[in-house]
Amino acid sequence: MENKRLELKLPVPVVGPLLEFLLPLARETGDAALAFEPSLDAIEEDFRADWRADIANQSQDDQTRFAAIFDTEEFRRDGTAEFGPEDCEPMLRAASALRLKLRTRKLGAIADSALETGEIDFARLNKEERIAVTSYMLLASLQEIIIRHLDPSGEE
């Protein structure tokens, strides 16, 4: 991949409240940084705690990087988030972790198929669920943009 940077320009009035909702999730530490309960049954029992800590630390690092990219004065001012190729994979992992956190913690009443297709009756949701769904969709769109950036030959 080329060493070109990816610059996103997002509407602050729309995306700002979503990021305010997401950033506390992205800043979680320790086991709270985990988006899922890892199955460590195949790991020798003596090493499970270390493996779990390593997984949590990697997830925390990715999500901290996500927060650092969007929690800037420049983003709050004009909606510009810029990052390089070295940030793409951590951003993809962070977006996945945050989507899983939203799914398990905030959106349990919504079917997976509805979340993936975006066919959701927003009128039936409370305010927090609406913000969570919209944040989930923002993260999915961000992942699509990054994937296209990583493989420009795949564009239609």
N, C-alpha and C positions, 0 to 999 in steps of 0.2 A: 504494500500500500504506500502511496505517496505520503510525504510528510506535510500535507496540507492540513490546516486547522479547519475545524467545523465551527461555523458561527450560526447560532440560532437567534432569531429576532422574534420574540413572542410578545403579545399584547399584555402589558403589565396589569391593567385592570381586570383581565380575565384570569391570567395565570398566577398573579401574585397571591390571591387568597388560596389557590390550590397548593402553592408551594409552602405557604404558612401552615397548611394542614399536613403536608408531607415532611417538612424539615424536622419536626420533632421525632417522627418515626425514623428518619435517616440518621439521627444523632444518637439513637439508642446504643447502649454498650452491653458487653457481655452476652449472656444468653438472650437478652431482649433483641439483640441485633439479628438473631436467627429468624428467618422467615418460615422455617419448618423444623420439625423435630427430626434430626438426622438419625437414620438407622445405622447403628454401629455394631450390630450383632456379629458381623463378620470380623470385627476387630477384637484382638485379644483383650480380655477384660482389664488388664493392668494398664492398657494404653488408651482406653476409651475416653477418659477425661481429657487427656492431652489432645486427642483427635477432635473432640467436641470443641475445646478451646480454640484450636487452630481454625476450625470451620467458622466459629463465631467471630474470631479476629479478622479473617479474610472478608467476611460479610460486612463487618463493622468498617473496615478500611474502605471497601467499595462504596458504602453508603455515606461515609464521611467525605469521600471525594465528590460524590454527587452533591452533597450539601454545599461543599466549598465552591463548586462551579456555579450554583444558582444563588447562594446567599452572599451576594456581592452588592456593593453600592451601585455599580454599573447596571446590574440586572434590575435592581429596584428603580433606578432612574429611567432607563430606556428599554428594558426587556432584552438586552443582549447577553447571551451566554456563549462563551467561546471555549473550546477545548481542542486538544491535539489528539493525534492518533493513539498515543499512549493512554489516553483516557477512555477510549471507546469501549474496550472490553469491560473495564470496571464499571462504566456507566450502564452497559447492558445488564451486567450482573446486579447492580444496585437497583435498576428499574424492575428487574424480575423479583428481587427480594421485597421491594416496596409493594409491588402488585400482590405478591403472596400475603404480605402482612395485611394489606387492605382487605383482601379476600377473606382471610380467616378471622380478622378482628372486627371488621366494620360491615362486611357485605355478605355475611353468612346466609341471609334470607333470599339472596338473588341467585338464580341458577347460573352455573358456569357458562352455559350456552348463551344466555342473555348478556352476560358481561363480555363475552368474546365477540358477539355480533353487534353489541350496542343497542339492541332492541329492548329498551327498558322504559317502563311507564314512570317517568319522573314524578308525575302527580301523586303517585302512591308512596313516594319516599319521603322520609323526614329530611330536614336540612343537612344533618351530618351524612346521611346516606347519599344525598345528591352530591355533596362535595366529594365524598369518597369515590363514587362512581366516576365523576368527572376527572378526578385525580388519576384513577385507574386508566381511563381512556387517554389522558395526557401522557402517562408513562408508556402506554402501548404505542402511541404515535412517536414518542421520542425513540423508542426501540426501533421502529420502522425506519426512521430517518438515519439513525446510526448504522443500521444494517445496510442501507443503500449506500451510505458513505464508505463503508468497509468494502463493498462489492459493487462499484458503479456499473459493472458490466451487466448486472442483474436488473437494471432499470428497464421499465416498460415504456 
